[in-house]
Amino acid sequence: MSVTAGCESLAARHDANTCKQHEHPLCYPDTPFQRISTAMSEIPGDLRFMKSHEWARKEGDGTVTVGISDHAQGLLGDLVYVELPSVGDRVEAGSGCAVVESVKAASDVYSPMTGTVVRVNQALADKPETVNEDAFGEGWIFVLRPDDATEYEELLDPDAYQELVDQT
C-alpha cells in the first residue's frame, strides 16, 4: 500500500516533535492510538504479507485471495471508496492494481504475486467500510490465479509481518 494523495504526513513519517498540526497515528507513532491500531486483531496464521501491508491467502483451488491488513486499514481510517481491478486483468507482483480511499488519503494496493485476476469483491463498491470492519475476511479485495505459486513463499510470514508492524 502506498499513499498517493491526502495528508503529506501519511506519505512520509514525521517526527512527533516537528509535526504538531496533524492528529493521526502516523504523526504520533508513540500514542496509545497507534499501539491499539497495531493490535486491533490477531494476525491469521494462514496469511502471507507484503511490506506494503497487503495480505495473501492461498486457497485450495490454487488461487490467492488478496486484501489489505488490519493495521493498514487502521492507519487509513474510514474507507469511502475501493477501486477494484477488472476480472481478467494481468497483474505483476509489486505493481499497483487497486486503490483504497479514505477520508484521509488514497492508497494503491499492490499485487503480492504475478497472475490473472479471476474474481473481485463487488460488495466493496457499495460498502467499502467492510475492509475496516473485517480486513482479513469479508474485506478481501480480489482473487488471482498466480503464474508461479512459489512467489507465495517469498512473502512475509505472520511473525515477520508482526515484527514489521511493531517497528512502525
N, C-alpha and C positions, 0 to 999 in steps of 0.2 A: 504494500500500500504506500502510495506516495502522495503527499499533499500537493495539489495543483492550483488551488485557489483558496481564498479566505484569509484569515489572520496570518500574517507573515511569521508570527511566533510559532505556528504549527509547522512551518517548513524548516525552521532551524531552531533548535532548542535554545532558550535564553537562560542566562544566569539569573537566578531569582533576585539577586541584588540589583541588577540593572533593568529588569523588566517588572515594573510595578503597575503598568497600565492594563494588563490582562489578568483574568482570574481563572483561566482554565489550567488543568493539571500539567500541561507541558511546560508552562512558565514557572510553575511551582512544584517541582518534582518531589519535594520532601513533605508536601502537605498530606494530611490524612486522606483527602480525596484520592490522591494518586495511589496510596497504599491500598485503599479499598478497590480502586478500579483494576489493580493487578491481581486481586484475589477475589474477583466477583464470582468466579465459578471454577470448579475443578477443571483441569485440562484433561480431556478424554485421552485415554491411553492408546486408542486406535488411530490417532491422527498424526500427521507429519506437518511441518510448518516451514514457511519461508521467513527469512529475517525481516521481511516487509509485512509480516503478520497475516498472511493468507494461510489457511489450513487446507489440507488434502486428506480425504478418506478413501482408501482402496475398497471398492465394492466387490462382491462375489462374482459379478459378471465381467470383471476386468476393467470396468470404468472407474473413474476417480471423481468424487464429489468435491467441490471447492467452495470455500466461503472465507470470511474474514474472522479473525479471532475475537473472543470476548474482550480481550484487552484493547484491541483496535477500535471496536465499536464504542467502548467506554471512553476512549480518548476523543473520538469524533463527536460524541453526543448524539442527540436525537436525529436519526436519519429521516430525510424528507423525500429522497429520490434515489432509485437504483437504475443505472443504465446497464442493461444486460447485453451480453454478446448475442449473436444470432446462431440458431442451430445450423450446423454445417460449417461455421467459421473455423478456419485453421488458426491455432494459437501456438505461439512459441514460448518455451519456458523462459520466465523472466520478463515477458512483454505484457504491456497493459492490454486488457481485453474487456474490462468492465469499469464502471465508475460508481462510487457511492457518494452521495451528497448529504451533508448535514447542515444544520443551521450555522455551523462554524466554518466548514470547508468542503471542498470536493476532493476526493482522493481516487487515484487509479487503483484498480485491483489487478494484480499480476497473475498470470497463469503459472502454477508451480511446475508444470510439465508441458512438453510439446505434444500436440494432438489435435483432435477434432471435437468441437462442442457438439454433444448429442442431446442435451436437454438443458433448459434454463428454468429458473424458478419464477414463472409468470406471476405468481401470487405477490411477489415483491413490488410489482407495478402498482397495485392498489394498496399494499400495506408494507412499505419499506421498513417500518418500525419493527417488523418481525425479526430483522437482524439484531436490533437492540434487545429484543425480548428473548431470543433463542439463537444466538450466533452459531453454536455448534450443532444445531438441529434443524428446525424449520426455516432458519435464516440462511440456508445454503444458497449459493448464487448460480452456479452452473455445474454441469457434469460433462466430463470429457473422456474420450477414448484415447488413451495415450499411445504414441508411436513406439515408445520404448519404456516398458514397465520398470526397468531398473532405475530410471530417473527418480522414482518414488523414494528409493533407499538413500538418495543424496540429500533429501530434505531433512530438516532438524527433527529429531525425535522429541517427545513431550518434555523430557528432562532438560534437554539442550534449549528448547524454546523457553521453558520456565526460567532458566538461567539468564537468557537474553532479556526477558521481561523484567527480572529482578535487577538487572544492571541499568535499566532506564528509569 
